[in-house]
């Protein structure tokens, strides 16, 4: 019974530590960002609300590059 109590206490403490250290806040004025260590998401503070940053994947970067090339060739 004593081992079960110790296991529960250790579990509660570890969950508390994980909850406290989940986010890493970076402040570089005027930008405040929050990095989620579990999911890898990035959040930016804007007007008091946190907005999730959508990272561009390789496909969208390549498509954007092709669009820029097409626009420059038209001129």
MARTORMI-907218 format. One record per residue: residue number from 1; residue in one letter; x, y, z of N, C-alpha, C in turn. Coordinates in steps of 0.1 Angstrom, whole numbers, plus 2048, in hexadecimal, padded with zeros to 3 digits. Example, Ala and Ser with C-alpha at 12.3 -4.5 7.8 and 13.67 -1.06 7.14 Angstrom:
2
<rokol: 1 dopa: a n_X: 884 n_Y: 7C7 n_Z: 84E ca_X: 87B ca_Y: 7D3 ca_Z: 84E c_X: 884 c_Y: 7DF c_Z: 84E> $
<rokol: 2 dopa: s n_X: 880 n_Y: 7EA n_Z: 847 ca_X: 889 ca_Y: 7F5 ca_Z: 847 c_X: 881 c_Y: 800 c_Z: 84F> $
END
This chain:
75
<rokol: 1 dopa: x n_X: 808 n_Y: 7F4 n_Z: 800 ca_X: 800 ca_Y: 800 ca_Z: 800 c_X: 809 c_Y: 80D c_Z: 800> $
<rokol: 2 dopa: x n_X: 814 n_Y: 80C n_Z: 808 ca_X: 81D ca_Y: 818 ca_Z: 808 c_X: 823 c_Y: 81A c_Z: 7FB> $
<rokol: 3 dopa: x n_X: 826 n_Y: 810 n_Z: 7F3 ca_X: 82C ca_Y: 812 ca_Z: 7E6 c_X: 822 c_Y: 818 c_Z: 7DC> $
<rokol: 4 dopa: x n_X: 816 n_Y: 814 n_Z: 7DD ca_X: 80C ca_Y: 81A ca_Z: 7D5 c_X: 80A c_Y: 829 c_Z: 7D8> $
<rokol: 5 dopa: x n_X: 80A n_Y: 82D n_Z: 7E4 ca_X: 809 ca_Y: 83B ca_Z: 7E8 c_X: 815 c_Y: 843 c_Z: 7E2> $
<rokol: 6 dopa: x n_X: 822 n_Y: 83D n_Z: 7E4 ca_X: 82E ca_Y: 844 ca_Z: 7DE c_X: 82D c_Y: 845 c_Z: 7CF> $
<rokol: 7 dopa: x n_X: 828 n_Y: 83B n_Z: 7C8 ca_X: 826 ca_Y: 83B ca_Z: 7BA c_X: 81D c_Y: 846 c_Z: 7B5> $
<rokol: 8 dopa: x n_X: 812 n_Y: 848 n_Z: 7BD ca_X: 808 ca_Y: 852 ca_Z: 7BA c_X: 80E c_Y: 860 c_Z: 7BC> $
<rokol: 9 dopa: x n_X: 815 n_Y: 862 n_Z: 7C7 ca_X: 81C ca_Y: 86E ca_Z: 7CA c_X: 826 c_Y: 872 c_Z: 7BF> $
<rokol: 10 dopa: x n_X: 82E n_Y: 868 n_Z: 7BB ca_X: 838 ca_Y: 86B ca_Z: 7B1 c_X: 831 c_Y: 86E c_Z: 7A3> $
<rokol: 11 dopa: x n_X: 826 n_Y: 868 n_Z: 7A0 ca_X: 81F ca_Y: 86A ca_Z: 794 c_X: 819 c_Y: 879 c_Z: 794> $
<rokol: 12 dopa: x n_X: 814 n_Y: 87D n_Z: 79F ca_X: 80E ca_Y: 88A ca_Z: 7A1 c_X: 819 c_Y: 895 c_Z: 79F> $
<rokol: 13 dopa: x n_X: 824 n_Y: 893 n_Z: 7A6 ca_X: 82F ca_Y: 89C ca_Z: 7A5 c_X: 835 c_Y: 89D c_Z: 797> $
<rokol: 14 dopa: x n_X: 836 n_Y: 892 n_Z: 790 ca_X: 83B ca_Y: 892 ca_Z: 782 c_X: 832 c_Y: 899 c_Z: 778> $
<rokol: 15 dopa: x n_X: 825 n_Y: 897 n_Z: 77A ca_X: 81B ca_Y: 89D ca_Z: 772 c_X: 81B c_Y: 8AC c_Z: 774> $
<rokol: 16 dopa: x n_X: 81D n_Y: 8B1 n_Z: 781 ca_X: 81E ca_Y: 8BF ca_Z: 784 c_X: 82B c_Y: 8C5 c_Z: 77E> $
<rokol: 17 dopa: x n_X: 836 n_Y: 8BE n_Z: 77E ca_X: 842 ca_Y: 8C3 ca_Z: 778 c_X: 841 c_Y: 8C4 c_Z: 769> $
<rokol: 18 dopa: x n_X: 83A n_Y: 8BA n_Z: 762 ca_X: 838 ca_Y: 8BB ca_Z: 754 c_X: 82F c_Y: 8C6 c_Z: 750> $
<rokol: 19 dopa: x n_X: 825 n_Y: 8C9 n_Z: 758 ca_X: 81C ca_Y: 8D4 ca_Z: 755 c_X: 823 c_Y: 8E1 c_Z: 757> $
<rokol: 20 dopa: x n_X: 82C n_Y: 8E2 n_Z: 760 ca_X: 833 ca_Y: 8EF ca_Z: 762 c_X: 83D c_Y: 8F2 c_Z: 757> $
<rokol: 21 dopa: x n_X: 844 n_Y: 8E7 n_Z: 752 ca_X: 84E ca_Y: 8E9 ca_Z: 749 c_X: 84A c_Y: 8E6 c_Z: 73A> $
<rokol: 22 dopa: x n_X: 83D n_Y: 8E6 n_Z: 738 ca_X: 838 ca_Y: 8E2 ca_Z: 72A c_X: 83C c_Y: 8EE c_Z: 720> $
<rokol: 23 dopa: x n_X: 83A n_Y: 8FA n_Z: 724 ca_X: 83C ca_Y: 905 ca_Z: 71B c_X: 849 c_Y: 90D c_Z: 71F> $
<rokol: 24 dopa: x n_X: 84F n_Y: 911 n_Z: 714 ca_X: 85B ca_Y: 91A ca_Z: 716 c_X: 857 c_Y: 927 c_Z: 710> $
<rokol: 25 dopa: x n_X: 858 n_Y: 931 n_Z: 718 ca_X: 854 ca_Y: 93F ca_Z: 714 c_X: 861 c_Y: 947 c_Z: 710> $
<rokol: 26 dopa: x n_X: 860 n_Y: 94D n_Z: 704 ca_X: 86C ca_Y: 954 ca_Z: 6FF c_X: 867 c_Y: 963 c_Z: 6FD> $
<rokol: 27 dopa: x n_X: 86E n_Y: 96C n_Z: 703 ca_X: 86A ca_Y: 97A ca_Z: 702 c_X: 875 c_Y: 982 c_Z: 6FA> $
<rokol: 28 dopa: x n_X: 872 n_Y: 986 n_Z: 6EE ca_X: 87B ca_Y: 98F ca_Z: 6E7 c_X: 873 c_Y: 99A c_Z: 6E2> $
<rokol: 29 dopa: x n_X: 873 n_Y: 9A5 n_Z: 6EA ca_X: 869 ca_Y: 9B0 ca_Z: 6E6 c_X: 86A c_Y: 9B4 c_Z: 6D8> $
<rokol: 30 dopa: x n_X: 860 n_Y: 9B6 n_Z: 6D1 ca_X: 852 ca_Y: 9B6 ca_Z: 6D5 c_X: 84B c_Y: 9A8 c_Z: 6D4> $
<rokol: 31 dopa: x n_X: 852 n_Y: 99E n_Z: 6D1 ca_X: 84C ca_Y: 990 ca_Z: 6CF c_X: 84D c_Y: 988 c_Z: 6DC> $
<rokol: 32 dopa: x n_X: 842 n_Y: 982 n_Z: 6E0 ca_X: 842 ca_Y: 978 ca_Z: 6EB c_X: 83D c_Y: 96B c_Z: 6E5> $
<rokol: 33 dopa: x n_X: 845 n_Y: 961 n_Z: 6E6 ca_X: 841 ca_Y: 954 ca_Z: 6E1 c_X: 841 c_Y: 949 c_Z: 6EC> $
<rokol: 34 dopa: x n_X: 839 n_Y: 93F n_Z: 6E9 ca_X: 838 ca_Y: 934 ca_Z: 6F2 c_X: 83A c_Y: 927 c_Z: 6EA> $
<rokol: 35 dopa: x n_X: 843 n_Y: 91F n_Z: 6EE ca_X: 846 ca_Y: 912 ca_Z: 6E8 c_X: 841 c_Y: 906 c_Z: 6F0> $
<rokol: 36 dopa: x n_X: 839 n_Y: 8FE n_Z: 6EA ca_X: 833 ca_Y: 8F2 ca_Z: 6F0 c_X: 83D c_Y: 8E7 c_Z: 6EF> $
<rokol: 37 dopa: x n_X: 843 n_Y: 8E2 n_Z: 6FA ca_X: 84D ca_Y: 8D8 ca_Z: 6F9 c_X: 847 c_Y: 8CA c_Z: 6F6> $
<rokol: 38 dopa: x n_X: 83A n_Y: 8C8 n_Z: 6F8 ca_X: 834 ca_Y: 8BB ca_Z: 6F5 c_X: 830 c_Y: 8B9 c_Z: 6E7> $
<rokol: 39 dopa: x n_X: 82A n_Y: 8C3 n_Z: 6E1 ca_X: 825 ca_Y: 8C2 ca_Z: 6D3 c_X: 82E c_Y: 8C9 c_Z: 6C9> $
<rokol: 40 dopa: x n_X: 837 n_Y: 8D2 n_Z: 6CE ca_X: 83F ca_Y: 8DA ca_Z: 6C4 c_X: 839 c_Y: 8E6 c_Z: 6BE> $
<rokol: 41 dopa: x n_X: 82D n_Y: 8E9 n_Z: 6C3 ca_X: 826 ca_Y: 8F5 ca_Z: 6BE c_X: 82C c_Y: 902 c_Z: 6C3> $
<rokol: 42 dopa: x n_X: 82B n_Y: 90C n_Z: 6BB ca_X: 82F ca_Y: 91A ca_Z: 6BF c_X: 824 c_Y: 923 c_Z: 6BF> $
<rokol: 43 dopa: x n_X: 823 n_Y: 92B n_Z: 6CA ca_X: 818 ca_Y: 935 ca_Z: 6CC c_X: 81E c_Y: 943 c_Z: 6CD> $
<rokol: 44 dopa: x n_X: 818 n_Y: 94D n_Z: 6C8 ca_X: 81C ca_Y: 95B ca_Z: 6C9 c_X: 811 c_Y: 963 c_Z: 6CF> $
<rokol: 45 dopa: x n_X: 815 n_Y: 96B n_Z: 6D9 ca_X: 80B ca_Y: 974 ca_Z: 6E0 c_X: 808 c_Y: 980 c_Z: 6D7> $
<rokol: 46 dopa: x n_X: 7FB n_Y: 982 n_Z: 6D5 ca_X: 7F7 ca_Y: 98E ca_Z: 6CD c_X: 7EA c_Y: 994 c_Z: 6D3> $
<rokol: 47 dopa: x n_X: 7EB n_Y: 9A0 n_Z: 6D8 ca_X: 7E0 ca_Y: 9A7 ca_Z: 6DF c_X: 7DA c_Y: 99F c_Z: 6EA> $
<rokol: 48 dopa: x n_X: 7E3 n_Y: 998 n_Z: 6F2 ca_X: 7DE ca_Y: 991 ca_Z: 6FE c_X: 7D9 c_Y: 983 c_Z: 6FB> $
<rokol: 49 dopa: x n_X: 7D9 n_Y: 97F n_Z: 6EF ca_X: 7D5 ca_Y: 971 ca_Z: 6EC c_X: 7E0 c_Y: 969 c_Z: 6E5> $
<rokol: 50 dopa: x n_X: 7E1 n_Y: 95C n_Z: 6E7 ca_X: 7EB ca_Y: 954 ca_Z: 6E2 c_X: 7E6 c_Y: 94E c_Z: 6D4> $
<rokol: 51 dopa: x n_X: 7EE n_Y: 950 n_Z: 6CA ca_X: 7EA ca_Y: 94C ca_Z: 6BC c_X: 7F4 c_Y: 941 c_Z: 6B8> $
<rokol: 52 dopa: x n_X: 7EF n_Y: 936 n_Z: 6B3 ca_X: 7F8 ca_Y: 92B ca_Z: 6AF c_X: 7FF c_Y: 92F c_Z: 6A1> $
<rokol: 53 dopa: x n_X: 80C n_Y: 92C n_Z: 6A1 ca_X: 813 ca_Y: 92F ca_Z: 694 c_X: 813 c_Y: 923 c_Z: 68B> $
<rokol: 54 dopa: x n_X: 80F n_Y: 925 n_Z: 67F ca_X: 80E ca_Y: 91A ca_Z: 675 c_X: 81B c_Y: 91B c_Z: 66D> $
<rokol: 55 dopa: x n_X: 824 n_Y: 911 n_Z: 66F ca_X: 830 ca_Y: 910 ca_Z: 668 c_X: 82E c_Y: 90B c_Z: 65A> $
<rokol: 56 dopa: x n_X: 836 n_Y: 911 n_Z: 650 ca_X: 835 ca_Y: 90D ca_Z: 642 c_X: 83C c_Y: 900 c_Z: 640> $
<rokol: 57 dopa: x n_X: 835 n_Y: 8F7 n_Z: 63A ca_X: 83C ca_Y: 8EA ca_Z: 636 c_X: 844 c_Y: 8EB c_Z: 629> $
<rokol: 58 dopa: x n_X: 84B n_Y: 8E1 n_Z: 626 ca_X: 854 ca_Y: 8E2 ca_Z: 61A c_X: 84B c_Y: 8E4 c_Z: 60D> $
<rokol: 59 dopa: x n_X: 83F n_Y: 8DE n_Z: 60D ca_X: 837 ca_Y: 8E0 ca_Z: 601 c_X: 833 c_Y: 8EE c_Z: 5FF> $
<rokol: 60 dopa: x n_X: 82E n_Y: 8F5 n_Z: 60A ca_X: 829 ca_Y: 902 ca_Z: 608 c_X: 835 c_Y: 90C c_Z: 605> $
<rokol: 61 dopa: x n_X: 841 n_Y: 909 n_Z: 60A ca_X: 84C ca_Y: 912 ca_Z: 608 c_X: 850 c_Y: 911 c_Z: 5F9> $
<rokol: 62 dopa: x n_X: 850 n_Y: 904 n_Z: 5F3 ca_X: 853 ca_Y: 902 ca_Z: 5E5 c_X: 848 c_Y: 909 c_Z: 5DC> $
<rokol: 63 dopa: x n_X: 83B n_Y: 908 n_Z: 5E0 ca_X: 831 ca_Y: 90E ca_Z: 5D9 c_X: 832 c_Y: 91D c_Z: 5D9> $
<rokol: 64 dopa: x n_X: 836 n_Y: 923 n_Z: 5E4 ca_X: 837 ca_Y: 931 ca_Z: 5E5 c_X: 843 c_Y: 936 c_Z: 5DC> $
<rokol: 65 dopa: x n_X: 84E n_Y: 92E n_Z: 5DC ca_X: 859 ca_Y: 931 ca_Z: 5D4 c_X: 856 c_Y: 931 c_Z: 5C5> $
<rokol: 66 dopa: x n_X: 84E n_Y: 927 n_Z: 5C1 ca_X: 849 ca_Y: 926 ca_Z: 5B3 c_X: 840 c_Y: 932 c_Z: 5AF> $
<rokol: 67 dopa: x n_X: 838 n_Y: 936 n_Z: 5B9 ca_X: 82F ca_Y: 942 ca_Z: 5B6 c_X: 837 c_Y: 94E c_Z: 5B4> $
<rokol: 68 dopa: x n_X: 841 n_Y: 950 n_Z: 5BC ca_X: 84A ca_Y: 95C ca_Z: 5BB c_X: 851 c_Y: 95C c_Z: 5AE> $
<rokol: 69 dopa: x n_X: 856 n_Y: 950 n_Z: 5AA ca_X: 85D ca_Y: 94F ca_Z: 59D c_X: 854 c_Y: 952 c_Z: 591> $
<rokol: 70 dopa: x n_X: 848 n_Y: 94E n_Z: 592 ca_X: 83E ca_Y: 950 ca_Z: 587 c_X: 83B c_Y: 95F c_Z: 587> $
<rokol: 71 dopa: x n_X: 839 n_Y: 966 n_Z: 592 ca_X: 836 ca_Y: 974 ca_Z: 592 c_X: 842 c_Y: 97C c_Z: 58D> $
<rokol: 72 dopa: x n_X: 84E n_Y: 978 n_Z: 590 ca_X: 85A ca_Y: 980 ca_Z: 58B c_X: 85C c_Y: 97E c_Z: 57C> $
<rokol: 73 dopa: x n_X: 858 n_Y: 972 n_Z: 577 ca_X: 85A ca_Y: 96F ca_Z: 569 c_X: 850 c_Y: 977 c_Z: 560> $
<rokol: 74 dopa: x n_X: 844 n_Y: 97A n_Z: 566 ca_X: 83A ca_Y: 982 ca_Z: 55F c_X: 83E c_Y: 990 c_Z: 55C> $
<rokol: 75 dopa: x n_X: 847 n_Y: 996 n_Z: 565 ca_X: 84B ca_Y: 9A4 ca_Z: 564 c_X: 855 c_Y: 9A6 c_Z: 559> $
END
